[in-house]
């Protein structure tokens, strides 16, 4: 293998590794976002963040036995 072939092979390998790193970074970002989303769903909202129940909400809660 001469120097030109060696250089081409090394550059090709470097490009393949860069492509794999980009794919892994995208997957890592997706998984982090998914974990954050699941974690946020598990948290209970603060009651002070919700508006006070209106007349309609109270009626629905009374009829269907729902509570917040």
C-alpha positions as CSV (number, residue, x, y, z in Angstrom):
1,X,0.0,0.0,0.0
2,X,1.5,3.3,-1.0
3,X,1.1,6.6,0.8
4,X,-1.8,7.9,-1.3
5,X,-3.8,4.7,-0.7
6,X,-3.0,4.9,3.0
7,X,-4.1,8.5,3.2
8,X,-7.4,7.7,1.3
9,X,-8.1,4.8,3.6
10,X,-7.5,6.8,6.7
11,X,-9.7,9.6,5.5
12,X,-12.5,7.2,4.6
13,X,-12.3,5.6,8.1
14,X,-12.4,9.1,9.7
15,X,-15.5,10.1,7.7
16,X,-17.2,6.8,8.7
17,X,-16.4,7.4,12.4
18,X,-17.7,11.0,12.2
19,X,-21.0,9.7,10.7
20,X,-21.3,7.2,13.5
21,X,-20.7,9.9,16.1
22,X,-23.4,12.1,14.6
23,X,-25.9,9.2,14.7
24,X,-24.9,8.4,18.3
25,X,-25.3,12.0,19.3
26,X,-28.7,12.3,17.7
27,X,-29.8,9.1,19.5
28,X,-28.4,10.4,22.8
29,X,-30.3,13.6,22.4
30,X,-33.5,11.8,21.7
31,X,-33.1,9.5,24.7
32,X,-32.3,12.4,27.0
33,X,-35.4,14.2,25.8
34,X,-37.5,11.1,26.3
35,X,-36.2,10.6,29.8
36,X,-37.0,14.3,30.6
37,X,-40.5,13.9,29.2
38,X,-41.2,10.8,31.3
39,X,-39.7,12.5,34.4
40,X,-41.9,15.5,33.8
41,X,-45.0,13.4,33.5
42,X,-44.3,11.7,36.8
43,X,-44.2,15.0,38.7
44,X,-47.4,16.2,40.3
45,X,-48.4,19.6,39.3
46,X,-48.6,22.2,42.0
47,X,-52.2,23.0,42.9
48,X,-51.3,26.7,42.8
49,X,-50.4,26.4,39.1
50,X,-54.0,25.3,38.2
51,X,-56.8,27.9,38.1
52,X,-59.6,27.5,40.6
53,X,-62.3,25.2,39.5
54,X,-65.2,26.9,37.8
55,X,-68.9,26.1,37.9
56,X,-68.7,23.7,35.0
57,X,-65.7,21.8,36.4
58,X,-67.5,21.4,39.7
59,X,-70.6,20.0,38.0
60,X,-68.5,17.6,35.9
61,X,-66.7,16.5,39.0
62,X,-69.9,15.9,40.9
63,X,-71.6,14.0,38.1
64,X,-68.6,11.8,37.1
65,X,-66.9,11.6,40.4
66,X,-63.7,13.1,39.1
67,X,-61.3,15.0,41.3
68,X,-58.1,16.9,40.6
